[in-house]
Structure formats: C-alpha cells, structure tokens
Amino acid sequence: MFSNLGMGEILMLVVVGLVILGPERLPGAVNWFFTALRQVRDYATGATQQLKDEMGGDFDSIREPLQQIQNLRGMTPTAIVTKHLLNGDDSVIREMSDQVRSTADALNLRKAVDAAAPIAPVASLDTTPSLEQAQPVVPAGPTPTMPRMHKPLAPEERPPFDVDAT
C-alpha cells in the first residue's frame, strides 16, 4: 500500500508528526492510524466476502471477465507474439534485440570514428602511404546536410504566393 513512499518521505512524516503532535502524543497517533487502517482493510475484506456469499456463483462469472481484461492490459505486442507464436519462449526475441543493439552500437561507433578524423593518404612518389603516415582531412567549411532546393530570394523580391494554399 505504501510502496511508493521512500525512506525520505517516511522520515519527513515522522519529523512533521513530532513537530505537530509532540513526542508525548505521537505514539498514540501512530497506534490510532494503524488501527484505523487495519479496520478499513477488515471492512473491505468483509464486504468482499459478503458479496461473494450473496451472489454465489455469479460472483465468479463476473470476476473472470474482469481478470481477463486485467491480463490483456499487460499484453504488449512482444508478449502476444511470445505467448501465441513462440509458446512462451522469448529467447528468440531477446537474441534478435541483442543483435540489433550490437549492430546499432557498432554503426554509431563507426560513424563517430569516421566523423572524428577522416583519413586521406599523403601524396608520395615512391611508396603507398601506410596508416601511420595518413593525416586527417579537415573540411574547409561547414558541409551542408541537405541540398538547397530553391535559390535564395533577391533583395526586395516577393516570395511566391499560392492562391490555392491559402
């Protein structure tokens, strides 16, 4: 019930309780809170049991579709494929995802290496350059990412106007 409360929040509640109630009344307040919580839980359990007793077999017939709906909420596309096509064995999907991740990591690493220092051979007359003799090529200016489709407008030139688009 209190699974989302961390130690920091619990400590803060204790400190606030000490400040507001004082050290004399705090143990009684904590005892009252847990007693009330236990009573509410008992009332809920009793109401469920009373509903089961009064409805009999109808309670289970109502409960089954609700349980199926609850099970469907947890079904992701991967879980559906695993359950119905692979008979619950998800090792194939895990292997495929591992391969995709490793390939993506390798491609990203290769792109980073290529972008960091492209290698161009040093011009030499007598031998082919080795990797140690190669020097990185530094581009002269910024390289465009996409080609320009239209030339820029001249000063005081009006942009094209499409009547159908407005």
N, C-alpha and C positions, 0 to 999 in steps of 0.2 A: 504494500500500500504506500509506503514512504520510500520507494526505491529511487525516486528522483531527488531525494534530499541527500546532500553530501555532508561530510563532517563539518565543513564551514558553516552551513546553514543551521545544523543542529546546535553547534556551539553558539551561534548568534542568537538562536531562540532561548538557550539557557541563560545567556547574559541578559537578554531583554527581560526574561522571566524573573531573574534575580533583581533587576533594577525596579521593575514594576511591582512585583509581589513581595520582594524581600526574602531573605533566607529562611525566615520562620514559616511563611505560608507556602513557599514553593513546593516542598514535598507533598503537601496535601493537594495542591492544584494538579500536580503531575499524576497523583493517585486518582483523583477525580476524573481527569482526562482519559486515562487508560480504562477506568471502569466504565465510563460512558461509551468509549469506543468498543469495548467488549459487549456491552448491551446492544449497541446498534448492530454489531455483527450477529449476535444471537437472534435479534428480531428479524434480520434478513434471512438467516438460515431457517428460522421458524416459519416465515412467510412462504419460503420456497417449499418447505416440507408440507405445509398446509395446502398449498396449491396443488402439489403432487397428489395428496390424499383426496382432494375434492375432485380433481379432473380424472384421476385414474390413468388409464391407458392413453387418453387423449393428450396428456402432457408430453409423453414421449413422441407421439406423432407430430406435435408442434415443435418439439425440440430438435428432431432430426433435420428438417429443412434449415433451421437456423444454424445448426452445426455445419451443414454442407456449405451454406453461404459463408460462414466464418473460414472454412477451409479454402474456398475459392478466393478469398481476399489475399491469401498468401501465395497464390499461384502466379508466378511470373512466367514469361514466355520460356525461359530456360527451364524452369521447374516443370512446365507442361510437357516440353519435349523430352525431358529426362524421365518423367513418370510414364508417359504413354508410348514413346518410341524406343526408349533405351531401357525400359523395365527398371528404372530407379538407379541405373549405373551412370553416374555423371563423370566418370574418369575420361571419357572421350571429349566431353565439352571442356573439362579442365585442361587437358593436353592441348586442345586447339587454342584456348585462350592464352596458355603459356607460350605457344609458338607465335601467336600474333603479337603478344607483348615483346618477346625477344626480337622479333623481326622489326617491330616499330622502334625499339630501343637501338638496334643496330643501324637502322636508317637515320634516326635522329643523331646518333653519334657520327655517322659518316657525313651527314650534312654539316654538322658542327665542325668537323675536321676540314672539309672542303671549303667552308666559308672562312675559316680562320686563316689559312695560308695556302692559296692555290700555288702549285709548283709549276715553274716553267724552266725548261732546260737552258743552260748557259751556252751561248754560242762558242763553239770551239772548232778548230780546224782539224786537229789530229785524232781526237777520240770522241766517243759519245759520252756525254756527261753522266756522272753517277749521281745517286740520290744525295750524297753529301755535297756535291758541287751545285746542285739546283738551288735557286733562290726564289723566295716568294714573290709573286706578282702582286703589286699594289695597284688597284684600279685608279685611274686618273681622276675620276669624279664619281658622283653618285650614279648608280645604274638604275634605270627606270624599271619598275616592277611590271608595268603594263604598257603596251604601246599606245600612243595617243591616237584617238580615233578622229578627232577634229582639230584643225589648226586653231590657235587662239584668235579671238576677235581683235580686230584692229581698233585703235582708239576711236571712240565715238561711233563705232559700228553697233547697230542694234542686233540683239540676239534674234534668232529665228522664232517666229510666232506660229503656233499650230492652232487653228480655229477649232478643229475637232477635239483637241485635247483639253480645251478649257471650257 
